Amino acid sequence: MRSTTVRPNPFTMMTDPEAILQAVERSERLKHLTRRVCRPLDKPLIPKRGSAAAELSDFDREIDLSADEVGAAG
């Protein structure tokens, strides 16, 4: 005889957050996952220093000024 597992309806679970938390805590599959928190926007990968930062700042300023001139002319 084959045993059947009862799967809860996901739409019903959305209305009951406690049921979701309990289901996650009981899940054997989730317990075996490796956990890793990725926050790529927390820190820049390449820090801006010295002349590169100044050059980028100058370039941004030129772009902003040219956009203002185009907006004023149009």
N, CA, C and O atoms as a Tripos MOL2 file, in Angstrom:
@<TRIPOS>MOLECULE
protein
  296   295    74     0     0
PROTEIN
NO_CHARGES

@<TRIPOS>ATOM
      1 N           0.8410   -1.1800    0.0000 N.3       1 MET1
      2 CA          0.0000    0.0000    0.0000 C.3       1 MET1
      3 C           0.8860    1.2420    0.0000 C.2       1 MET1
      4 O           1.9070    1.2890    0.6860 O.2       1 MET1
      5 N           0.5020    2.1990   -0.7410 N.am      2 ARG2
      6 CA          1.2830    3.4240   -0.8910 C.3       2 ARG2
      7 C           0.7250    4.5030    0.0390 C.2       2 ARG2
      8 O          -0.4830    4.7360    0.0770 O.2       2 ARG2
      9 N           1.6160    5.1560    0.7880 N.am      3 SER3
     10 CA          1.1550    6.2450    1.6560 C.3       3 SER3
     11 C           1.2050    7.5470    0.8580 C.2       3 SER3
     12 O           2.1380    7.7980    0.0950 O.2       3 SER3
     13 N           0.2030    8.3380    1.0520 N.am      4 THR4
     14 CA          0.1450    9.6080    0.3420 C.3       4 THR4
     15 C           0.4640   10.7300    1.3080 C.2       4 THR4
     16 O           0.0580   10.7140    2.4700 O.2       4 THR4
     17 N           1.1990   11.7000    0.8030 N.am      5 THR5
     18 CA          1.4880   12.8750    1.6240 C.3       5 THR5
     19 C           0.5080   13.9760    1.2420 C.2       5 THR5
     20 O           0.2080   14.1890    0.0670 O.2       5 THR5
     21 N           0.0350   14.6460    2.2310 N.am      6 VAL6
     22 CA         -0.9170   15.7270    2.0070 C.3       6 VAL6
     23 C          -0.1270   17.0120    1.8280 C.2       6 VAL6
     24 O           0.6510   17.4030    2.6990 O.2       6 VAL6
     25 N          -0.3310   17.6570    0.7060 N.am      7 ARG7
     26 CA          0.3160   18.9340    0.4560 C.3       7 ARG7
     27 C          -0.6900   20.0540    0.6560 C.2       7 ARG7
     28 O          -1.7750   20.0380    0.0740 O.2       7 ARG7
     29 N          -0.3290   21.0130    1.4730 N.am      8 PRO8
     30 CA         -1.2660   22.1120    1.7010 C.3       8 PRO8
     31 C          -1.4080   22.9910    0.4600 C.2       8 PRO8
     32 O          -0.4920   23.1090   -0.3540 O.2       8 PRO8
     33 N          -2.5610   23.5910    0.3470 N.am      9 ASN9
     34 CA         -2.8510   24.4890   -0.7610 C.3       9 ASN9
     35 C          -2.0260   25.7720   -0.5630 C.2       9 ASN9
     36 O          -2.1710   26.4250    0.4700 O.2       9 ASN9
     37 N          -1.1640   26.1520   -1.5250 N.am     10 PRO10
     38 CA         -0.3250   27.3450   -1.3360 C.3      10 PRO10
     39 C          -1.1230   28.6350   -1.2340 C.2      10 PRO10
     40 O          -0.6850   29.5810   -0.5780 O.2      10 PRO10
     41 N          -2.2810   28.6880   -1.8680 N.am     11 PHE11
     42 CA         -3.0840   29.9130   -1.7960 C.3      11 PHE11
     43 C          -3.7250   30.0730   -0.4180 C.2      11 PHE11
     44 O          -3.8760   31.1890    0.0770 O.2      11 PHE11
     45 N          -4.0910   28.9740    0.1810 N.am     12 THR12
     46 CA         -4.6260   29.0220    1.5390 C.3      12 THR12
     47 C          -3.5320   29.4170    2.5170 C.2      12 THR12
     48 O          -3.7700   30.1590    3.4700 O.2      12 THR12
     49 N          -2.3360   28.9140    2.2710 N.am     13 MET13
     50 CA         -1.2230   29.2200    3.1670 C.3      13 MET13
     51 C          -0.8730   30.7050    3.1480 C.2      13 MET13
     52 O          -0.4070   31.2400    4.1540 O.2      13 MET13
     53 N          -1.0910   31.3780    2.0140 N.am     14 MET14
     54 CA         -0.7730   32.8030    1.9370 C.3      14 MET14
     55 C          -1.6450   33.6260    2.8800 C.2      14 MET14
     56 O          -1.2380   34.7050    3.3110 O.2      14 MET14
     57 N          -2.8110   33.1420    3.2000 N.am     15 THR15
     58 CA         -3.6860   33.8930    4.0980 C.3      15 THR15
     59 C          -3.3730   33.6410    5.5600 C.2      15 THR15
     60 O          -3.8910   34.3280    6.4400 O.2      15 THR15
     61 N          -2.5090   32.6360    5.8240 N.am     16 ASP16
     62 CA         -2.1660   32.2990    7.2060 C.3      16 ASP16
     63 C          -0.6430   32.2210    7.3480 C.2      16 ASP16
     64 O          -0.0620   31.1530    7.1550 O.2      16 ASP16
     65 N           0.0100   33.3430    7.6840 N.am     17 PRO17
     66 CA          1.4700   33.3500    7.7760 C.3      17 PRO17
     67 C           2.0200   32.3700    8.8060 C.2      17 PRO17
     68 O           3.1100   31.8300    8.6150 O.2      17 PRO17
     69 N           1.3000   32.1320    9.8800 N.am     18 GLU18
     70 CA          1.7620   31.1810   10.8940 C.3      18 GLU18
     71 C           1.8590   29.7740   10.3170 C.2      18 GLU18
     72 O           2.7810   29.0290   10.6510 O.2      18 GLU18
     73 N           0.9210   29.4060    9.4560 N.am     19 ALA19
     74 CA          0.9560   28.0880    8.8280 C.3      19 ALA19
     75 C           2.1800   27.9640    7.9310 C.2      19 ALA19
     76 O           2.7830   26.8950    7.8420 O.2      19 ALA19
     77 N           2.5480   29.0590    7.2640 N.am     20 ILE20
     78 CA          3.7330   29.0460    6.4090 C.3      20 ILE20
     79 C           4.9810   28.8320    7.2600 C.2      20 ILE20
     80 O           5.8240   28.0000    6.9270 O.2      20 ILE20
     81 N           5.1000   29.5660    8.3390 N.am     21 LEU21
     82 CA          6.2710   29.4240    9.2020 C.3      21 LEU21
     83 C           6.3690   28.0190    9.7770 C.2      21 LEU21
     84 O           7.4630   27.4590    9.8480 O.2      21 LEU21
     85 N           5.2550   27.4450   10.1860 N.am     22 GLN22
     86 CA          5.2600   26.0820   10.7220 C.3      22 GLN22
     87 C           5.6450   25.0740    9.6460 C.2      22 GLN22
     88 O           6.3930   24.1370    9.9240 O.2      22 GLN22
     89 N           5.1490   25.2480    8.4280 N.am     23 ALA23
     90 CA          5.4780   24.3390    7.3320 C.3      23 ALA23
     91 C           6.9600   24.4220    6.9920 C.2      23 ALA23
     92 O           7.5840   23.4030    6.6960 O.2      23 ALA23
     93 N           7.5320   25.6280    7.0290 N.am     24 VAL24
     94 CA          8.9510   25.7940    6.7490 C.3      24 VAL24
     95 C           9.7800   25.1160    7.8350 C.2      24 VAL24
     96 O          10.7830   24.4680    7.5360 O.2      24 VAL24
     97 N           9.3710   25.2590    9.0810 N.am     25 GLU25
     98 CA         10.1010   24.6570   10.1880 C.3      25 GLU25
     99 C          10.0410   23.1300   10.1320 C.2      25 GLU25
    100 O          10.9920   22.4670   10.5450 O.2      25 GLU25
    101 N           8.9540   22.5650    9.6340 N.am     26 ARG26
    102 CA          8.8050   21.1120    9.5540 C.3      26 ARG26
    103 C           9.4580   20.5090    8.3190 C.2      26 ARG26
    104 O           9.6500   19.2950    8.2610 O.2      26 ARG26
    105 N           9.8000   21.3140    7.3450 N.am     27 SER27
    106 CA         10.2800   20.8160    6.0650 C.3      27 SER27
    107 C          11.6820   20.2140    6.1820 C.2      27 SER27
    108 O          12.6320   20.8990    6.5590 O.2      27 SER27
    109 N          11.7960   18.9340    5.8580 N.am     28 GLU28
    110 CA         13.1010   18.2670    5.8600 C.3      28 GLU28
    111 C          13.9560   18.7500    4.6870 C.2      28 GLU28
    112 O          15.1730   18.8850    4.8190 O.2      28 GLU28
    113 N          13.3330   19.0050    3.5620 N.am     29 ARG29
    114 CA         14.0840   19.4550    2.3890 C.3      29 ARG29
    115 C          14.7520   20.8020    2.6530 C.2      29 ARG29
    116 O          15.8880   21.0240    2.2340 O.2      29 ARG29
    117 N          14.0480   21.7050    3.3470 N.am     30 LEU30
    118 CA         14.6230   23.0240    3.6330 C.3      30 LEU30
    119 C          15.7430   22.9420    4.6700 C.2      30 LEU30
    120 O          16.6650   23.7580    4.6530 O.2      30 LEU30
    121 N          15.6680   21.9690    5.5620 N.am     31 LYS31
    122 CA         16.7090   21.8290    6.5780 C.3      31 LYS31
    123 C          18.0540   21.4450    5.9720 C.2      31 LYS31
    124 O          19.1010   21.7430    6.5460 O.2      31 LYS31
    125 N          18.0310   20.7890    4.8230 N.am     32 HIS32
    126 CA         19.2720   20.3190    4.2100 C.3      32 HIS32
    127 C          19.8730   21.3130    3.2230 C.2      32 HIS32
    128 O          20.9290   21.0390    2.6510 O.2      32 HIS32
    129 N          19.2400   22.4410    3.0100 N.am     33 LEU33
    130 CA         19.7800   23.4470    2.1100 C.3      33 LEU33
    131 C          20.9410   24.1860    2.7690 C.2      33 LEU33
    132 O          20.9390   24.4230    3.9770 O.2      33 LEU33
    133 N          21.9190   24.5410    1.9660 N.am     34 THR34
    134 CA         22.9790   25.3920    2.4900 C.3      34 THR34
    135 C          22.4970   26.8290    2.4120 C.2      34 THR34
    136 O          21.8800   27.2350    1.4270 O.2      34 THR34
    137 N          22.7760   27.5810    3.4330 N.am     35 ARG35
    138 CA         22.2780   28.9530    3.4970 C.3      35 ARG35
    139 C          23.4230   29.9240    3.2870 C.2      35 ARG35
    140 O          24.5320   29.7460    3.7890 O.2      35 ARG35
    141 N          23.1090   30.9510    2.5280 N.am     36 ARG36
    142 CA         24.0930   31.9870    2.2500 C.3      36 ARG36
    143 C          23.3240   33.2710    1.9690 C.2      36 ARG36
    144 O          22.3570   33.2700    1.2070 O.2      36 ARG36
    145 N          23.7560   34.3570    2.5840 N.am     37 VAL37
    146 CA         23.1200   35.6500    2.3720 C.3      37 VAL37
    147 C          24.0120   36.4630    1.4430 C.2      37 VAL37
    148 O          25.1810   36.7080    1.7420 O.2      37 VAL37
    149 N          23.4540   36.8700    0.3310 N.am     38 CYS38
    150 CA         24.2070   37.6710   -0.6410 C.3      38 CYS38
    151 C          23.6190   39.0690   -0.6720 C.2      38 CYS38
    152 O          22.4180   39.2470   -0.8760 O.2      38 CYS38
    153 N          24.4630   40.0440   -0.4710 N.am     39 ARG39
    154 CA         24.0440   41.4380   -0.5350 C.3      39 ARG39
    155 C          25.0130   42.1950   -1.4240 C.2      39 ARG39
    156 O          25.8830   42.9070   -0.9220 O.2      39 ARG39
    157 N          24.8800   42.0550   -2.7300 N.am     40 PRO40
    158 CA         25.8610   42.6740   -3.6220 C.3      40 PRO40
    159 C          25.8380   44.1900   -3.6290 C.2      40 PRO40
    160 O          26.8100   44.8080   -4.0620 O.2      40 PRO40
    161 N          24.7680   44.8080   -3.1680 N.am     41 LEU41
    162 CA         24.6870   46.2640   -3.2020 C.3      41 LEU41
    163 C          25.1670   46.9170   -1.9120 C.2      41 LEU41
    164 O          25.1890   48.1440   -1.8110 O.2      41 LEU41
    165 N          25.5510   46.1090   -0.9260 N.am     42 ASP42
    166 CA         26.0160   46.6670    0.3330 C.3      42 ASP42
    167 C          27.3420   47.4070    0.1890 C.2      42 ASP42
    168 O          27.5170   48.4890    0.7500 O.2      42 ASP42
    169 N          28.2750   46.8240   -0.5640 N.am     43 LYS43
    170 CA         29.5950   47.4310   -0.7210 C.3      43 LYS43
    171 C          29.9610   47.4580   -2.1960 C.2      43 LYS43
    172 O          29.6340   46.5310   -2.9370 O.2      43 LYS43
    173 N          30.6290   48.5040   -2.6190 N.am     44 PRO44
    174 CA         31.0950   48.4920   -4.0070 C.3      44 PRO44
    175 C          32.2280   47.4740   -4.1520 C.2      44 PRO44
    176 O          33.0510   47.3190   -3.2500 O.2      44 PRO44
    177 N          32.2620   46.7840   -5.2900 N.am     45 LEU45
    178 CA         33.3150   45.8050   -5.5110 C.3      45 LEU45
    179 C          34.6580   46.4630   -5.7540 C.2      45 LEU45
    180 O          35.6890   45.9590   -5.3070 O.2      45 LEU45
    181 N          34.6550   47.5810   -6.4550 N.am     46 ILE46
    182 CA         35.8910   48.2920   -6.7520 C.3      46 ILE46
    183 C          35.7880   49.6850   -6.1320 C.2      46 ILE46
    184 O          35.0010   50.5090   -6.5990 O.2      46 ILE46
    185 N          36.5510   49.9510   -5.1140 N.am     47 PRO47
    186 CA         36.4680   51.2830   -4.5100 C.3      47 PRO47
    187 C          37.0150   52.3510   -5.4470 C.2      47 PRO47
    188 O          37.9720   52.1140   -6.1840 O.2      47 PRO47
    189 N          36.4050   53.5160   -5.4120 N.am     48 LYS48
    190 CA         36.8350   54.6380   -6.2480 C.3      48 LYS48
    191 C          37.8280   55.4680   -5.4480 C.2      48 LYS48
    192 O          37.5150   55.9560   -4.3620 O.2      48 LYS48
    193 N          39.0200   55.6210   -5.9930 N.am     49 ARG49
    194 CA         40.0580   56.3790   -5.2870 C.3      49 ARG49
    195 C          40.8040   57.2750   -6.2590 C.2      49 ARG49
    196 O          40.8670   57.0170   -7.4610 O.2      49 ARG49
    197 N          41.3460   58.2960   -5.7200 N.am     50 GLY50
    198 CA         42.2770   59.1460   -6.4560 C.3      50 GLY50
    199 C          41.7240   59.7240   -7.7400 C.2      50 GLY50
    200 O          40.5830   60.1840   -7.7960 O.2      50 GLY50
    201 N          42.5580   59.6910   -8.7770 N.am     51 SER51
    202 CA         42.2210   60.3540  -10.0310 C.3      51 SER51
    203 C          41.0430   59.7100  -10.7340 C.2      51 SER51
    204 O          40.3040   60.3960  -11.4400 O.2      51 SER51
    205 N          40.8460   58.4130  -10.5620 N.am     52 ALA52
    206 CA         39.7150   57.7590  -11.2220 C.3      52 ALA52
    207 C          38.4020   58.3350  -10.7170 C.2      52 ALA52
    208 O          37.4800   58.5600  -11.5020 O.2      52 ALA52
    209 N          38.3080   58.5750   -9.4150 N.am     53 ALA53
    210 CA         37.0880   59.1520   -8.8540 C.3      53 ALA53
    211 C          36.8920   60.5800   -9.3450 C.2      53 ALA53
    212 O          35.7710   60.9980   -9.6330 O.2      53 ALA53
    213 N          38.0010   61.3320   -9.4390 N.am     54 ALA54
    214 CA         37.9150   62.7150   -9.9080 C.3      54 ALA54
    215 C          37.4940   62.7500  -11.3740 C.2      54 ALA54
    216 O          36.6780   63.5810  -11.7700 O.2      54 ALA54
    217 N          38.0580   61.8360  -12.1840 N.am     55 GLU55
    218 CA         37.6900   61.7800  -13.5990 C.3      55 GLU55
    219 C          36.2200   61.4240  -13.7660 C.2      55 GLU55
    220 O          35.5250   62.0050  -14.5990 O.2      55 GLU55
    221 N          35.7530   60.4740  -12.9800 N.am     56 LEU56
    222 CA         34.3530   60.0780  -13.0600 C.3      56 LEU56
    223 C          33.4400   61.2220  -12.6260 C.2      56 LEU56
    224 O          32.3910   61.4530  -13.2270 O.2      56 LEU56
    225 N          33.8430   61.9260  -11.5940 N.am     57 SER57
    226 CA         33.0650   63.0650  -11.1210 C.3      57 SER57
    227 C          33.0010   64.1560  -12.1840 C.2      57 SER57
    228 O          31.9450   64.7460  -12.4090 O.2      57 SER57
    229 N          34.1410   64.4280  -12.8440 N.am     58 ASP58
    230 CA         34.1700   65.4310  -13.9170 C.3      58 ASP58
    231 C          33.2750   65.0090  -15.0810 C.2      58 ASP58
    232 O          32.5340   65.8240  -15.6310 O.2      58 ASP58
    233 N          33.3490   63.7420  -15.4500 N.am     59 PHE59
    234 CA         32.5230   63.2290  -16.5400 C.3      59 PHE59
    235 C          31.0410   63.3720  -16.2050 C.2      59 PHE59
    236 O          30.2540   63.8180  -17.0390 O.2      59 PHE59
    237 N          30.6600   62.9890  -14.9750 N.am     60 ASP60
    238 CA         29.2630   63.1230  -14.5530 C.3      60 ASP60
    239 C          28.8130   64.5830  -14.6030 C.2      60 ASP60
    240 O          27.6960   64.8750  -15.0280 O.2      60 ASP60
    241 N          29.6750   65.4940  -14.1730 N.am     61 ARG61
    242 CA         29.3420   66.9110  -14.1730 C.3      61 ARG61
    243 C          29.1180   67.4110  -15.6020 C.2      61 ARG61
    244 O          28.1920   68.1810  -15.8560 O.2      61 ARG61
    245 N          29.9760   66.9670  -16.5410 N.am     62 GLU62
    246 CA         29.8200   67.3690  -17.9390 C.3      62 GLU62
    247 C          28.4950   66.8650  -18.5060 C.2      62 GLU62
    248 O          27.8020   67.5940  -19.2150 O.2      62 GLU62
    249 N          28.1490   65.6330  -18.1950 N.am     63 ILE63
    250 CA         26.8860   65.0590  -18.6730 C.3      63 ILE63
    251 C          25.7070   65.8450  -18.1000 C.2      63 ILE63
    252 O          24.7570   66.1600  -18.8160 O.2      63 ILE63
    253 N          25.7740   66.1570  -16.8100 N.am     64 ASP64
    254 CA         24.6850   66.9060  -16.1780 C.3      64 ASP64
    255 C          24.5400   68.2920  -16.7970 C.2      64 ASP64
    256 O          23.4260   68.7530  -17.0440 O.2      64 ASP64
    257 N          25.6610   68.9510  -17.0460 N.am     65 LEU65
    258 CA         25.6090   70.2820  -17.6400 C.3      65 LEU65
    259 C          25.0550   70.2420  -19.0750 C.2      65 LEU65
    260 O          24.2620   71.1000  -19.4620 O.2      65 LEU65
    261 N          25.4740   69.2570  -19.8440 N.am     66 SER66
    262 CA         24.9810   69.1730  -21.2220 C.3      66 SER66
    263 C          23.4940   68.8430  -21.2270 C.2      66 SER66
    264 O          22.7730   69.3120  -22.1080 O.2      66 SER66
    265 N          23.0160   68.0540  -20.2770 N.am     67 ALA67
    266 CA         21.5960   67.7460  -20.1980 C.3      67 ALA67
    267 C          20.8130   68.9970  -19.8210 C.2      67 ALA67
    268 O          19.7020   69.2000  -20.3110 O.2      67 ALA67
    269 N          21.3780   69.8400  -18.9570 N.am     68 ASP68
    270 CA         20.7060   71.0850  -18.5870 C.3      68 ASP68
    271 C          20.6250   72.0390  -19.7730 C.2      68 ASP68
    272 O          19.6190   72.7240  -19.9590 O.2      68 ASP68
    273 N          21.6910   72.0810  -20.5770 N.am     69 GLU69
    274 CA         21.7110   72.9680  -21.7340 C.3      69 GLU69
    275 C          20.6930   72.5180  -22.7740 C.2      69 GLU69
    276 O          20.0180   73.3490  -23.3820 O.2      69 GLU69
    277 N          20.5770   71.2010  -22.9830 N.am     70 VAL70
    278 CA         19.6040   70.6770  -23.9530 C.3      70 VAL70
    279 C          18.1890   70.9590  -23.4570 C.2      70 VAL70
    280 O          17.3110   71.3060  -24.2470 O.2      70 VAL70
    281 N          17.9670   70.8110  -22.1600 N.am     71 GLY71
    282 CA         16.6330   71.0760  -21.5900 C.3      71 GLY71
    283 C          16.2580   72.5450  -21.6810 C.2      71 GLY71
    284 O          15.0910   72.8750  -21.8910 O.2      71 GLY71
    285 N          17.2360   73.4320  -21.5240 N.am     72 ALA72
    286 CA         16.9630   74.8670  -21.5840 C.3      72 ALA72
    287 C          16.7110   75.3200  -23.0160 C.2      72 ALA72
    288 O          15.9250   76.2370  -23.2520 O.2      72 ALA72
    289 N          17.3910   74.6660  -23.9870 N.am     73 ALA73
    290 CA         17.2220   75.0610  -25.3820 C.3      73 ALA73
    291 C          15.9120   74.5440  -25.9640 C.2      73 ALA73
    292 O          15.3540   75.1600  -26.8720 O.2      73 ALA73
    293 N          15.4140   73.4150  -25.4490 N.am     74 GLY74
    294 CA         14.2310   72.7880  -26.0250 C.3      74 GLY74
    295 C          13.0020   73.2670  -25.4580 C.2      74 GLY74
    296 O          11.9240   72.8220  -25.8530 O.2      74 GLY74
@<TRIPOS>BOND
     1     1     2 1
     2     2     3 1
     3     3     4 2
     4     3     5 am
     5     5     6 1
     6     6     7 1
     7     7     8 2
     8     7     9 am
     9     9    10 1
    10    10    11 1
    11    11    12 2
    12    11    13 am
    13    13    14 1
    14    14    15 1
    15    15    16 2
    16    15    17 am
    17    17    18 1
    18    18    19 1
    19    19    20 2
    20    19    21 am
    21    21    22 1
    22    22    23 1
    23    23    24 2
    24    23    25 am
    25    25    26 1
    26    26    27 1
    27    27    28 2
    28    27    29 am
    29    29    30 1
    30    30    31 1
    31    31    32 2
    32    31    33 am
    33    33    34 1
    34    34    35 1
    35    35    36 2
    36    35    37 am
    37    37    38 1
    38    38    39 1
    39    39    40 2
    40    39    41 am
    41    41    42 1
    42    42    43 1
    43    43    44 2
    44    43    45 am
    45    45    46 1
    46    46    47 1
    47    47    48 2
    48    47    49 am
    49    49    50 1
    50    50    51 1
    51    51    52 2
    52    51    53 am
    53    53    54 1
    54    54    55 1
    55    55    56 2
    56    55    57 am
    57    57    58 1
    58    58    59 1
    59    59    60 2
    60    59    61 am
    61    61    62 1
    62    62    63 1
    63    63    64 2
    64    63    65 am
    65    65    66 1
    66    66    67 1
    67    67    68 2
    68    67    69 am
    69    69    70 1
    70    70    71 1
    71    71    72 2
    72    71    73 am
    73    73    74 1
    74    74    75 1
    75    75    76 2
    76    75    77 am
    77    77    78 1
    78    78    79 1
    79    79    80 2
    80    79    81 am
    81    81    82 1
    82    82    83 1
    83    83    84 2
    84    83    85 am
    85    85    86 1
    86    86    87 1
    87    87    88 2
    88    87    89 am
    89    89    90 1
    90    90    91 1
    91    91    92 2
    92    91    93 am
    93    93    94 1
    94    94    95 1
    95    95    96 2
    96    95    97 am
    97    97    98 1
    98    98    99 1
    99    99   100 2
   100    99   101 am
   101   101   102 1
   102   102   103 1
   103   103   104 2
   104   103   105 am
   105   105   106 1
   106   106   107 1
   107   107   108 2
   108   107   109 am
   109   109   110 1
   110   110   111 1
   111   111   112 2
   112   111   113 am
   113   113   114 1
   114   114   115 1
   115   115   116 2
   116   115   117 am
   117   117   118 1
   118   118   119 1
   119   119   120 2
   120   119   121 am
   121   121   122 1
   122   122   123 1
   123   123   124 2
   124   123   125 am
   125   125   126 1
   126   126   127 1
   127   127   128 2
   128   127   129 am
   129   129   130 1
   130   130   131 1
   131   131   132 2
   132   131   133 am
   133   133   134 1
   134   134   135 1
   135   135   136 2
   136   135   137 am
   137   137   138 1
   138   138   139 1
   139   139   140 2
   140   139   141 am
   141   141   142 1
   142   142   143 1
   143   143   144 2
   144   143   145 am
   145   145   146 1
   146   146   147 1
   147   147   148 2
   148   147   149 am
   149   149   150 1
   150   150   151 1
   151   151   152 2
   152   151   153 am
   153   153   154 1
   154   154   155 1
   155   155   156 2
   156   155   157 am
   157   157   158 1
   158   158   159 1
   159   159   160 2
   160   159   161 am
   161   161   162 1
   162   162   163 1
   163   163   164 2
   164   163   165 am
   165   165   166 1
   166   166   167 1
   167   167   168 2
   168   167   169 am
   169   169   170 1
   170   170   171 1
   171   171   172 2
   172   171   173 am
   173   173   174 1
   174   174   175 1
   175   175   176 2
   176   175   177 am
   177   177   178 1
   178   178   179 1
   179   179   180 2
   180   179   181 am
   181   181   182 1
   182   182   183 1
   183   183   184 2
   184   183   185 am
   185   185   186 1
   186   186   187 1
   187   187   188 2
   188   187   189 am
   189   189   190 1
   190   190   191 1
   191   191   192 2
   192   191   193 am
   193   193   194 1
   194   194   195 1
   195   195   196 2
   196   195   197 am
   197   197   198 1
   198   198   199 1
   199   199   200 2
   200   199   201 am
   201   201   202 1
   202   202   203 1
   203   203   204 2
   204   203   205 am
   205   205   206 1
   206   206   207 1
   207   207   208 2
   208   207   209 am
   209   209   210 1
   210   210   211 1
   211   211   212 2
   212   211   213 am
   213   213   214 1
   214   214   215 1
   215   215   216 2
   216   215   217 am
   217   217   218 1
   218   218   219 1
   219   219   220 2
   220   219   221 am
   221   221   222 1
   222   222   223 1
   223   223   224 2
   224   223   225 am
   225   225   226 1
   226   226   227 1
   227   227   228 2
   228   227   229 am
   229   229   230 1
   230   230   231 1
   231   231   232 2
   232   231   233 am
   233   233   234 1
   234   234   235 1
   235   235   236 2
   236   235   237 am
   237   237   238 1
   238   238   239 1
   239   239   240 2
   240   239   241 am
   241   241   242 1
   242   242   243 1
   243   243   244 2
   244   243   245 am
   245   245   246 1
   246   246   247 1
   247   247   248 2
   248   247   249 am
   249   249   250 1
   250   250   251 1
   251   251   252 2
   252   251   253 am
   253   253   254 1
   254   254   255 1
   255   255   256 2
   256   255   257 am
   257   257   258 1
   258   258   259 1
   259   259   260 2
   260   259   261 am
   261   261   262 1
   262   262   263 1
   263   263   264 2
   264   263   265 am
   265   265   266 1
   266   266   267 1
   267   267   268 2
   268   267   269 am
   269   269   270 1
   270   270   271 1
   271   271   272 2
   272   271   273 am
   273   273   274 1
   274   274   275 1
   275   275   276 2
   276   275   277 am
   277   277   278 1
   278   278   279 1
   279   279   280 2
   280   279   281 am
   281   281   282 1
   282   282   283 1
   283   283   284 2
   284   283   285 am
   285   285   286 1
   286   286   287 1
   287   287   288 2
   288   287   289 am
   289   289   290 1
   290   290   291 1
   291   291   292 2
   292   291   293 am
   293   293   294 1
   294   294   295 1
   295   295   296 2
@<TRIPOS>SUBSTRUCTURE
     1 MET1         2 RESIDUE 1 A MET
     2 ARG2         6 RESIDUE 1 A ARG
     3 SER3        10 RESIDUE 1 A SER
     4 THR4        14 RESIDUE 1 A THR
     5 THR5        18 RESIDUE 1 A THR
     6 VAL6        22 RESIDUE 1 A VAL
     7 ARG7        26 RESIDUE 1 A ARG
     8 PRO8        30 RESIDUE 1 A PRO
     9 ASN9        34 RESIDUE 1 A ASN
    10 PRO10       38 RESIDUE 1 A PRO
    11 PHE11       42 RESIDUE 1 A PHE
    12 THR12       46 RESIDUE 1 A THR
    13 MET13       50 RESIDUE 1 A MET
    14 MET14       54 RESIDUE 1 A MET
    15 THR15       58 RESIDUE 1 A THR
    16 ASP16       62 RESIDUE 1 A ASP
    17 PRO17       66 RESIDUE 1 A PRO
    18 GLU18       70 RESIDUE 1 A GLU
    19 ALA19       74 RESIDUE 1 A ALA
    20 ILE20       78 RESIDUE 1 A ILE
    21 LEU21       82 RESIDUE 1 A LEU
    22 GLN22       86 RESIDUE 1 A GLN
    23 ALA23       90 RESIDUE 1 A ALA
    24 VAL24       94 RESIDUE 1 A VAL
    25 GLU25       98 RESIDUE 1 A GLU
    26 ARG26      102 RESIDUE 1 A ARG
    27 SER27      106 RESIDUE 1 A SER
    28 GLU28      110 RESIDUE 1 A GLU
    29 ARG29      114 RESIDUE 1 A ARG
    30 LEU30      118 RESIDUE 1 A LEU
    31 LYS31      122 RESIDUE 1 A LYS
    32 HIS32      126 RESIDUE 1 A HIS
    33 LEU33      130 RESIDUE 1 A LEU
    34 THR34      134 RESIDUE 1 A THR
    35 ARG35      138 RESIDUE 1 A ARG
    36 ARG36      142 RESIDUE 1 A ARG
    37 VAL37      146 RESIDUE 1 A VAL
    38 CYS38      150 RESIDUE 1 A CYS
    39 ARG39      154 RESIDUE 1 A ARG
    40 PRO40      158 RESIDUE 1 A PRO
    41 LEU41      162 RESIDUE 1 A LEU
    42 ASP42      166 RESIDUE 1 A ASP
    43 LYS43      170 RESIDUE 1 A LYS
    44 PRO44      174 RESIDUE 1 A PRO
    45 LEU45      178 RESIDUE 1 A LEU
    46 ILE46      182 RESIDUE 1 A ILE
    47 PRO47      186 RESIDUE 1 A PRO
    48 LYS48      190 RESIDUE 1 A LYS
    49 ARG49      194 RESIDUE 1 A ARG
    50 GLY50      198 RESIDUE 1 A GLY
    51 SER51      202 RESIDUE 1 A SER
    52 ALA52      206 RESIDUE 1 A ALA
    53 ALA53      210 RESIDUE 1 A ALA
    54 ALA54      214 RESIDUE 1 A ALA
    55 GLU55      218 RESIDUE 1 A GLU
    56 LEU56      222 RESIDUE 1 A LEU
    57 SER57      226 RESIDUE 1 A SER
    58 ASP58      230 RESIDUE 1 A ASP
    59 PHE59      234 RESIDUE 1 A PHE
    60 ASP60      238 RESIDUE 1 A ASP
    61 ARG61      242 RESIDUE 1 A ARG
    62 GLU62      246 RESIDUE 1 A GLU
    63 ILE63      250 RESIDUE 1 A ILE
    64 ASP64      254 RESIDUE 1 A ASP
    65 LEU65      258 RESIDUE 1 A LEU
    66 SER66      262 RESIDUE 1 A SER
    67 ALA67      266 RESIDUE 1 A ALA
    68 ASP68      270 RESIDUE 1 A ASP
    69 GLU69      274 RESIDUE 1 A GLU
    70 VAL70      278 RESIDUE 1 A VAL
    71 GLY71      282 RESIDUE 1 A GLY
    72 ALA72      286 RESIDUE 1 A ALA
    73 ALA73      290 RESIDUE 1 A ALA
    74 GLY74      294 RESIDUE 1 A GLY
